[in-house]
Amino acid sequence: MKSLLWLVLTLAAIVNVASSFAFSGTEQIVISAITGLTAIGTATGLYMTRDRRAA
């Protein structure tokens, strides 16, 4: 599960950066918003599945 989340997070970041070079205007905004939400969602998923250690 974690491997899949890391893969999706990495792909979302790559597509987000690449969209700024490939698209402009509304297309870039839509793609950036979708990849941004995907990155936030996967980062939250990774945070929730982390190993918790007692201090």
PDB file of N, CA, C, O and CB in Angstrom:
ATOM      1  N   MET A   1       0.824  -1.191   0.000  1.00  0.00           N
ATOM      2  CA  MET A   1       0.000   0.000   0.000  1.00  0.00           C
ATOM      3  C   MET A   1       0.870   1.258   0.000  1.00  0.00           C
ATOM      4  O   MET A   1       0.633   2.196  -0.761  1.00  0.00           O
ATOM      5  CB  MET A   1      -0.938  -0.004   1.208  1.00  0.00           C
ATOM      6  N   LYS A   2       1.877   1.254   0.868  1.00  0.00           N
ATOM      7  CA  LYS A   2       2.744   2.432   0.941  1.00  0.00           C
ATOM      8  C   LYS A   2       3.503   2.654  -0.361  1.00  0.00           C
ATOM      9  O   LYS A   2       3.709   3.794  -0.778  1.00  0.00           O
ATOM     10  CB  LYS A   2       3.728   2.292   2.096  1.00  0.00           C
ATOM     11  N   SER A   3       3.917   1.570  -0.998  1.00  0.00           N
ATOM     12  CA  SER A   3       4.638   1.706  -2.264  1.00  0.00           C
ATOM     13  C   SER A   3       3.758   2.362  -3.327  1.00  0.00           C
ATOM     14  O   SER A   3       4.225   3.202  -4.097  1.00  0.00           O
ATOM     15  CB  SER A   3       5.122   0.333  -2.754  1.00  0.00           C
ATOM     16  N   LEU A   4       2.502   1.978  -3.361  1.00  0.00           N
ATOM     17  CA  LEU A   4       1.565   2.569  -4.313  1.00  0.00           C
ATOM     18  C   LEU A   4       1.344   4.049  -4.015  1.00  0.00           C
ATOM     19  O   LEU A   4       1.288   4.867  -4.933  1.00  0.00           O
ATOM     20  CB  LEU A   4       0.228   1.819  -4.284  1.00  0.00           C
ATOM     21  N   LEU A   5       1.219   4.391  -2.743  1.00  0.00           N
ATOM     22  CA  LEU A   5       1.042   5.797  -2.373  1.00  0.00           C
ATOM     23  C   LEU A   5       2.265   6.630  -2.755  1.00  0.00           C
ATOM     24  O   LEU A   5       2.128   7.752  -3.243  1.00  0.00           O
ATOM     25  CB  LEU A   5       0.772   5.921  -0.867  1.00  0.00           C
ATOM     26  N   TRP A   6       3.461   6.080  -2.532  1.00  0.00           N
ATOM     27  CA  TRP A   6       4.676   6.794  -2.921  1.00  0.00           C
ATOM     28  C   TRP A   6       4.747   6.978  -4.432  1.00  0.00           C
ATOM     29  O   TRP A   6       5.154   8.034  -4.914  1.00  0.00           O
ATOM     30  CB  TRP A   6       5.916   6.047  -2.426  1.00  0.00           C
ATOM     31  N   LEU A   7       4.349   5.948  -5.181  1.00  0.00           N
ATOM     32  CA  LEU A   7       4.348   6.030  -6.637  1.00  0.00           C
ATOM     33  C   LEU A   7       3.373   7.100  -7.121  1.00  0.00           C
ATOM     34  O   LEU A   7       3.714   7.899  -7.993  1.00  0.00           O
ATOM     35  CB  LEU A   7       3.989   4.671  -7.248  1.00  0.00           C
ATOM     36  N   VAL A   8       2.180   7.119  -6.569  1.00  0.00           N
ATOM     37  CA  VAL A   8       1.181   8.121  -6.968  1.00  0.00           C
ATOM     38  C   VAL A   8       1.655   9.520  -6.594  1.00  0.00           C
ATOM     39  O   VAL A   8       1.481  10.457  -7.375  1.00  0.00           O
ATOM     40  CB  VAL A   8      -0.186   7.827  -6.307  1.00  0.00           C
ATOM     41  N   LEU A   9       2.246   9.677  -5.422  1.00  0.00           N
ATOM     42  CA  LEU A   9       2.757  10.983  -5.000  1.00  0.00           C
ATOM     43  C   LEU A   9       3.858  11.467  -5.936  1.00  0.00           C
ATOM     44  O   LEU A   9       3.883  12.637  -6.320  1.00  0.00           O
ATOM     45  CB  LEU A   9       3.283  10.913  -3.561  1.00  0.00           C
ATOM     46  N   THR A  10       4.757  10.577  -6.298  1.00  0.00           N
ATOM     47  CA  THR A  10       5.842  10.935  -7.217  1.00  0.00           C
ATOM     48  C   THR A  10       5.307  11.314  -8.590  1.00  0.00           C
ATOM     49  O   THR A  10       5.730  12.316  -9.168  1.00  0.00           O
ATOM     50  CB  THR A  10       6.831   9.780  -7.348  1.00  0.00           C
ATOM     51  N   LEU A  11       4.382  10.522  -9.114  1.00  0.00           N
ATOM     52  CA  LEU A  11       3.796  10.824 -10.420  1.00  0.00           C
ATOM     53  C   LEU A  11       3.030  12.144 -10.405  1.00  0.00           C
ATOM     54  O   LEU A  11       3.097  12.914 -11.363  1.00  0.00           O
ATOM     55  CB  LEU A  11       2.870   9.694 -10.854  1.00  0.00           C
ATOM     56  N   ALA A  12       2.307  12.404  -9.328  1.00  0.00           N
ATOM     57  CA  ALA A  12       1.573  13.661  -9.226  1.00  0.00           C
ATOM     58  C   ALA A  12       2.523  14.857  -9.242  1.00  0.00           C
ATOM     59  O   ALA A  12       2.243  15.870  -9.884  1.00  0.00           O
ATOM     60  CB  ALA A  12       0.724  13.679  -7.951  1.00  0.00           C
ATOM     61  N   ALA A  13       3.640  14.738  -8.539  1.00  0.00           N
ATOM     62  CA  ALA A  13       4.619  15.824  -8.521  1.00  0.00           C
ATOM     63  C   ALA A  13       5.251  16.023  -9.896  1.00  0.00           C
ATOM     64  O   ALA A  13       5.439  17.159 -10.331  1.00  0.00           O
ATOM     65  CB  ALA A  13       5.706  15.544  -7.481  1.00  0.00           C
ATOM     66  N   ILE A  14       5.576  14.940 -10.575  1.00  0.00           N
ATOM     67  CA  ILE A  14       6.182  15.034 -11.906  1.00  0.00           C
ATOM     68  C   ILE A  14       5.213  15.651 -12.906  1.00  0.00           C
ATOM     69  O   ILE A  14       5.593  16.528 -13.682  1.00  0.00           O
ATOM     70  CB  ILE A  14       6.628  13.649 -12.393  1.00  0.00           C
ATOM     71  N   VAL A  15       3.968  15.196 -12.891  1.00  0.00           N
ATOM     72  CA  VAL A  15       2.970  15.738 -13.815  1.00  0.00           C
ATOM     73  C   VAL A  15       2.698  17.199 -13.509  1.00  0.00           C
ATOM     74  O   VAL A  15       2.489  17.995 -14.424  1.00  0.00           O
ATOM     75  CB  VAL A  15       1.666  14.931 -13.742  1.00  0.00           C
ATOM     76  N   ASN A  16       2.698  17.561 -12.234  1.00  0.00           N
ATOM     77  CA  ASN A  16       2.472  18.951 -11.851  1.00  0.00           C
ATOM     78  C   ASN A  16       3.572  19.856 -12.411  1.00  0.00           C
ATOM     79  O   ASN A  16       3.282  20.932 -12.933  1.00  0.00           O
ATOM     80  CB  ASN A  16       2.403  19.080 -10.320  1.00  0.00           C
ATOM     81  N   VAL A  17       4.801  19.435 -12.307  1.00  0.00           N
ATOM     82  CA  VAL A  17       5.916  20.224 -12.838  1.00  0.00           C
ATOM     83  C   VAL A  17       5.876  20.248 -14.360  1.00  0.00           C
ATOM     84  O   VAL A  17       6.064  21.302 -14.968  1.00  0.00           O
ATOM     85  CB  VAL A  17       7.263  19.658 -12.350  1.00  0.00           C
ATOM     86  N   ALA A  18       5.634  19.101 -14.980  1.00  0.00           N
ATOM     87  CA  ALA A  18       5.616  19.022 -16.437  1.00  0.00           C
ATOM     88  C   ALA A  18       4.470  19.821 -17.047  1.00  0.00           C
ATOM     89  O   ALA A  18       4.589  20.322 -18.165  1.00  0.00           O
ATOM     90  CB  ALA A  18       5.520  17.578 -16.874  1.00  0.00           C
ATOM     91  N   SER A  19       3.370  19.943 -16.325  1.00  0.00           N
ATOM     92  CA  SER A  19       2.221  20.673 -16.869  1.00  0.00           C
ATOM     93  C   SER A  19       2.532  22.155 -17.054  1.00  0.00           C
ATOM     94  O   SER A  19       1.946  22.811 -17.916  1.00  0.00           O
ATOM     95  CB  SER A  19       1.009  20.509 -15.952  1.00  0.00           C
ATOM     96  N   SER A  20       3.442  22.680 -16.258  1.00  0.00           N
ATOM     97  CA  SER A  20       3.786  24.093 -16.406  1.00  0.00           C
ATOM     98  C   SER A  20       4.561  24.340 -17.695  1.00  0.00           C
ATOM     99  O   SER A  20       4.546  25.453 -18.219  1.00  0.00           O
ATOM    100  CB  SER A  20       4.603  24.570 -15.204  1.00  0.00           C
ATOM    101  N   PHE A  21       5.234  23.321 -18.210  1.00  0.00           N
ATOM    102  CA  PHE A  21       5.962  23.461 -19.468  1.00  0.00           C
ATOM    103  C   PHE A  21       5.096  23.109 -20.670  1.00  0.00           C
ATOM    104  O   PHE A  21       5.279  23.675 -21.748  1.00  0.00           O
ATOM    105  CB  PHE A  21       7.200  22.587 -19.454  1.00  0.00           C
ATOM    106  N   ALA A  22       4.154  22.180 -20.503  1.00  0.00           N
ATOM    107  CA  ALA A  22       3.382  21.649 -21.628  1.00  0.00           C
ATOM    108  C   ALA A  22       2.090  22.410 -21.892  1.00  0.00           C
ATOM    109  O   ALA A  22       1.628  22.459 -23.032  1.00  0.00           O
ATOM    110  CB  ALA A  22       3.062  20.206 -21.383  1.00  0.00           C
ATOM    111  N   PHE A  23       1.505  22.998 -20.870  1.00  0.00           N
ATOM    112  CA  PHE A  23       0.205  23.637 -21.020  1.00  0.00           C
ATOM    113  C   PHE A  23       0.260  25.087 -20.568  1.00  0.00           C
ATOM    114  O   PHE A  23       1.217  25.526 -19.930  1.00  0.00           O
ATOM    115  CB  PHE A  23      -0.858  22.877 -20.229  1.00  0.00           C
ATOM    116  N   SER A  24      -0.784  25.812 -20.912  1.00  0.00           N
ATOM    117  CA  SER A  24      -0.889  27.183 -20.438  1.00  0.00           C
ATOM    118  C   SER A  24      -2.356  27.501 -20.196  1.00  0.00           C
ATOM    119  O   SER A  24      -3.249  26.820 -20.701  1.00  0.00           O
ATOM    120  CB  SER A  24      -0.260  28.181 -21.452  1.00  0.00           C
ATOM    121  N   GLY A  25      -2.580  28.524 -19.433  1.00  0.00           N
ATOM    122  CA  GLY A  25      -3.937  28.990 -19.186  1.00  0.00           C
ATOM    123  C   GLY A  25      -4.764  28.030 -18.358  1.00  0.00           C
ATOM    124  O   GLY A  25      -4.299  27.481 -17.359  1.00  0.00           O
ATOM    125  N   THR A  26      -5.999  27.838 -18.790  1.00  0.00           N
ATOM    126  CA  THR A  26      -6.959  27.035 -18.049  1.00  0.00           C
ATOM    127  C   THR A  26      -6.536  25.578 -17.928  1.00  0.00           C
ATOM    128  O   THR A  26      -6.741  24.960 -16.883  1.00  0.00           O
ATOM    129  CB  THR A  26      -8.305  27.117 -18.706  1.00  0.00           C
ATOM    130  N   GLU A  27      -5.949  25.022 -18.982  1.00  0.00           N
ATOM    131  CA  GLU A  27      -5.505  23.630 -18.922  1.00  0.00           C
ATOM    132  C   GLU A  27      -4.496  23.423 -17.804  1.00  0.00           C
ATOM    133  O   GLU A  27      -4.573  22.449 -17.055  1.00  0.00           O
ATOM    134  CB  GLU A  27      -4.899  23.205 -20.258  1.00  0.00           C
ATOM    135  N   GLN A  28      -3.553  24.346 -17.701  1.00  0.00           N
ATOM    136  CA  GLN A  28      -2.533  24.226 -16.670  1.00  0.00           C
ATOM    137  C   GLN A  28      -3.153  24.336 -15.278  1.00  0.00           C
ATOM    138  O   GLN A  28      -2.758  23.613 -14.364  1.00  0.00           O
ATOM    139  CB  GLN A  28      -1.454  25.298 -16.858  1.00  0.00           C
ATOM    140  N   ILE A  29      -4.106  25.221 -15.116  1.00  0.00           N
ATOM    141  CA  ILE A  29      -4.749  25.396 -13.812  1.00  0.00           C
ATOM    142  C   ILE A  29      -5.491  24.131 -13.407  1.00  0.00           C
ATOM    143  O   ILE A  29      -5.390  23.691 -12.262  1.00  0.00           O
ATOM    144  CB  ILE A  29      -5.716  26.591 -13.840  1.00  0.00           C
ATOM    145  N   VAL A  30      -6.235  23.546 -14.337  1.00  0.00           N
ATOM    146  CA  VAL A  30      -7.009  22.339 -14.033  1.00  0.00           C
ATOM    147  C   VAL A  30      -6.080  21.172 -13.702  1.00  0.00           C
ATOM    148  O   VAL A  30      -6.292  20.473 -12.711  1.00  0.00           O
ATOM    149  CB  VAL A  30      -7.924  21.970 -15.218  1.00  0.00           C
ATOM    150  N   ILE A  31      -5.062  20.960 -14.517  1.00  0.00           N
ATOM    151  CA  ILE A  31      -4.131  19.854 -14.271  1.00  0.00           C
ATOM    152  C   ILE A  31      -3.379  20.069 -12.965  1.00  0.00           C
ATOM    153  O   ILE A  31      -3.174  19.123 -12.204  1.00  0.00           O
ATOM    154  CB  ILE A  31      -3.137  19.711 -15.439  1.00  0.00           C
ATOM    155  N   SER A  32      -2.968  21.297 -12.703  1.00  0.00           N
ATOM    156  CA  SER A  32      -2.255  21.596 -11.468  1.00  0.00           C
ATOM    157  C   SER A  32      -3.151  21.379 -10.250  1.00  0.00           C
ATOM    158  O   SER A  32      -2.684  20.876  -9.228  1.00  0.00           O
ATOM    159  CB  SER A  32      -1.734  23.036 -11.492  1.00  0.00           C
ATOM    160  N   ALA A  33      -4.408  21.743 -10.340  1.00  0.00           N
ATOM    161  CA  ALA A  33      -5.330  21.541  -9.222  1.00  0.00           C
ATOM    162  C   ALA A  33      -5.549  20.052  -8.962  1.00  0.00           C
ATOM    163  O   ALA A  33      -5.549  19.614  -7.811  1.00  0.00           O
ATOM    164  CB  ALA A  33      -6.675  22.233  -9.503  1.00  0.00           C
ATOM    165  N   ILE A  34      -5.733  19.283 -10.020  1.00  0.00           N
ATOM    166  CA  ILE A  34      -5.955  17.840  -9.861  1.00  0.00           C
ATOM    167  C   ILE A  34      -4.726  17.160  -9.273  1.00  0.00           C
ATOM    168  O   ILE A  34      -4.843  16.358  -8.346  1.00  0.00           O
ATOM    169  CB  ILE A  34      -6.315  17.199 -11.210  1.00  0.00           C
ATOM    170  N   THR A  35      -3.549  17.474  -9.806  1.00  0.00           N
ATOM    171  CA  THR A  35      -2.341  16.843  -9.280  1.00  0.00           C
ATOM    172  C   THR A  35      -2.022  17.332  -7.868  1.00  0.00           C
ATOM    173  O   THR A  35      -1.487  16.578  -7.057  1.00  0.00           O
ATOM    174  CB  THR A  35      -1.159  17.116 -10.206  1.00  0.00           C
ATOM    175  N   GLY A  36      -2.343  18.569  -7.578  1.00  0.00           N
ATOM    176  CA  GLY A  36      -2.139  19.091  -6.226  1.00  0.00           C
ATOM    177  C   GLY A  36      -3.017  18.378  -5.212  1.00  0.00           C
ATOM    178  O   GLY A  36      -2.549  18.000  -4.138  1.00  0.00           O
ATOM    179  N   LEU A  37      -4.288  18.195  -5.546  1.00  0.00           N
ATOM    180  CA  LEU A  37      -5.189  17.468  -4.649  1.00  0.00           C
ATOM    181  C   LEU A  37      -4.774  16.010  -4.500  1.00  0.00           C
ATOM    182  O   LEU A  37      -4.887  15.430  -3.420  1.00  0.00           O
ATOM    183  CB  LEU A  37      -6.625  17.548  -5.160  1.00  0.00           C
ATOM    184  N   THR A  38      -4.295  15.427  -5.589  1.00  0.00           N
ATOM    185  CA  THR A  38      -3.805  14.048  -5.524  1.00  0.00           C
ATOM    186  C   THR A  38      -2.596  13.953  -4.599  1.00  0.00           C
ATOM    187  O   THR A  38      -2.497  13.031  -3.790  1.00  0.00           O
ATOM    188  CB  THR A  38      -3.440  13.534  -6.930  1.00  0.00           C
ATOM    189  N   ALA A  39      -1.684  14.902  -4.722  1.00  0.00           N
ATOM    190  CA  ALA A  39      -0.495  14.905  -3.863  1.00  0.00           C
ATOM    191  C   ALA A  39      -0.874  15.086  -2.397  1.00  0.00           C
ATOM    192  O   ALA A  39      -0.322  14.414  -1.526  1.00  0.00           O
ATOM    193  CB  ALA A  39       0.475  16.015  -4.295  1.00  0.00           C
ATOM    194  N   ILE A  40      -1.805  15.983  -2.120  1.00  0.00           N
ATOM    195  CA  ILE A  40      -2.247  16.189  -0.735  1.00  0.00           C
ATOM    196  C   ILE A  40      -2.912  14.930  -0.195  1.00  0.00           C
ATOM    197  O   ILE A  40      -2.681  14.544   0.950  1.00  0.00           O
ATOM    198  CB  ILE A  40      -3.219  17.385  -0.646  1.00  0.00           C
ATOM    199  N   GLY A  41      -3.734  14.295  -1.014  1.00  0.00           N
ATOM    200  CA  GLY A  41      -4.403  13.068  -0.581  1.00  0.00           C
ATOM    201  C   GLY A  41      -3.442  11.933  -0.311  1.00  0.00           C
ATOM    202  O   GLY A  41      -3.578  11.232   0.693  1.00  0.00           O
ATOM    203  N   THR A  42      -2.471  11.738  -1.188  1.00  0.00           N
ATOM    204  CA  THR A  42      -1.515  10.652  -0.974  1.00  0.00           C
ATOM    205  C   THR A  42      -0.572  10.956   0.188  1.00  0.00           C
ATOM    206  O   THR A  42      -0.192  10.049   0.928  1.00  0.00           O
ATOM    207  CB  THR A  42      -0.708  10.401  -2.247  1.00  0.00           C
ATOM    208  N   ALA A  43      -0.195  12.217   0.353  1.00  0.00           N
ATOM    209  CA  ALA A  43       0.652  12.582   1.490  1.00  0.00           C
ATOM    210  C   ALA A  43      -0.102  12.344   2.803  1.00  0.00           C
ATOM    211  O   ALA A  43       0.490  11.898   3.786  1.00  0.00           O
ATOM    212  CB  ALA A  43       1.102  14.066   1.383  1.00  0.00           C
ATOM    213  N   THR A  44      -1.388  12.636   2.820  1.00  0.00           N
ATOM    214  CA  THR A  44      -2.203  12.369   4.003  1.00  0.00           C
ATOM    215  C   THR A  44      -2.289  10.871   4.263  1.00  0.00           C
ATOM    216  O   THR A  44      -2.195  10.425   5.406  1.00  0.00           O
ATOM    217  CB  THR A  44      -3.614  12.964   3.837  1.00  0.00           C
ATOM    218  N   GLY A  45      -2.469  10.097   3.197  1.00  0.00           N
ATOM    219  CA  GLY A  45      -2.505   8.643   3.337  1.00  0.00           C
ATOM    220  C   GLY A  45      -1.202   8.091   3.884  1.00  0.00           C
ATOM    221  O   GLY A  45      -1.209   7.206   4.739  1.00  0.00           O
ATOM    222  N   LEU A  46      -0.087   8.607   3.396  1.00  0.00           N
ATOM    223  CA  LEU A  46       1.213   8.164   3.906  1.00  0.00           C
ATOM    224  C   LEU A  46       1.389   8.560   5.369  1.00  0.00           C
ATOM    225  O   LEU A  46       1.940   7.791   6.156  1.00  0.00           O
ATOM    226  CB  LEU A  46       2.352   8.753   3.060  1.00  0.00           C
ATOM    227  N   TYR A  47       0.927   9.752   5.737  1.00  0.00           N
ATOM    228  CA  TYR A  47       1.028  10.204   7.122  1.00  0.00           C
ATOM    229  C   TYR A  47       0.187   9.319   8.043  1.00  0.00           C
ATOM    230  O   TYR A  47       0.602   8.994   9.156  1.00  0.00           O
ATOM    231  CB  TYR A  47       0.584  11.672   7.241  1.00  0.00           C
ATOM    232  N   MET A  48      -0.985   8.938   7.572  1.00  0.00           N
ATOM    233  CA  MET A  48      -1.871   8.115   8.401  1.00  0.00           C
ATOM    234  C   MET A  48      -1.363   6.680   8.540  1.00  0.00           C
ATOM    235  O   MET A  48      -1.699   6.011   9.517  1.00  0.00           O
ATOM    236  CB  MET A  48      -3.276   8.106   7.811  1.00  0.00           C
ATOM    237  N   THR A  49      -0.570   6.195   7.601  1.00  0.00           N
ATOM    238  CA  THR A  49      -0.069   4.822   7.666  1.00  0.00           C
ATOM    239  C   THR A  49       1.349   4.736   8.225  1.00  0.00           C
ATOM    240  O   THR A  49       1.963   3.671   8.161  1.00  0.00           O
ATOM    241  CB  THR A  49      -0.107   4.199   6.294  1.00  0.00           C
ATOM    242  N   ARG A  50       1.874   5.812   8.762  1.00  0.00           N
ATOM    243  CA  ARG A  50       3.235   5.809   9.293  1.00  0.00           C
ATOM    244  C   ARG A  50       3.314   4.954  10.552  1.00  0.00           C
ATOM    245  O   ARG A  50       2.308   4.695  11.213  1.00  0.00           O
ATOM    246  CB  ARG A  50       3.705   7.244   9.592  1.00  0.00           C
ATOM    247  N   ASP A  51       4.518   4.528  10.862  1.00  0.00           N
ATOM    248  CA  ASP A  51       4.753   3.768  12.090  1.00  0.00           C
ATOM    249  C   ASP A  51       4.767   4.739  13.261  1.00  0.00           C
ATOM    250  O   ASP A  51       5.503   5.726  13.256  1.00  0.00           O
ATOM    251  CB  ASP A  51       6.091   2.960  12.016  1.00  0.00           C
ATOM    252  N   ARG A  52       3.960   4.454  14.246  1.00  0.00           N
ATOM    253  CA  ARG A  52       3.902   5.321  15.430  1.00  0.00           C
ATOM    254  C   ARG A  52       4.770   4.717  16.526  1.00  0.00           C
ATOM    255  O   ARG A  52       4.635   3.545  16.877  1.00  0.00           O
ATOM    256  CB  ARG A  52       2.430   5.504  15.928  1.00  0.00           C
ATOM    257  N   ARG A  53       5.650   5.533  17.051  1.00  0.00           N
ATOM    258  CA  ARG A  53       6.548   5.058  18.109  1.00  0.00           C
ATOM    259  C   ARG A  53       6.282   5.848  19.370  1.00  0.00           C
ATOM    260  O   ARG A  53       6.113   7.066  19.322  1.00  0.00           O
ATOM    261  CB  ARG A  53       8.037   5.185  17.689  1.00  0.00           C
ATOM    262  N   ALA A  54       6.244   5.165  20.492  1.00  0.00           N
ATOM    263  CA  ALA A  54       6.026   5.823  21.780  1.00  0.00           C
ATOM    264  C   ALA A  54       7.295   6.544  22.196  1.00  0.00           C
ATOM    265  O   ALA A  54       8.404   6.039  22.024  1.00  0.00           O
ATOM    266  CB  ALA A  54       5.596   4.802  22.866  1.00  0.00           C
ATOM    267  N   ALA A  55       7.107   7.732  22.745  1.00  0.00           N
ATOM    268  CA  ALA A  55       8.265   8.518  23.177  1.00  0.00           C
ATOM    269  C   ALA A  55       8.685   8.170  24.571  1.00  0.00           C
ATOM    270  O   ALA A  55       9.645   8.741  25.087  1.00  0.00           O
ATOM    271  CB  ALA A  55       7.970   9.989  23.095  1.00  0.00           C
TER     272      ALA A  55
END
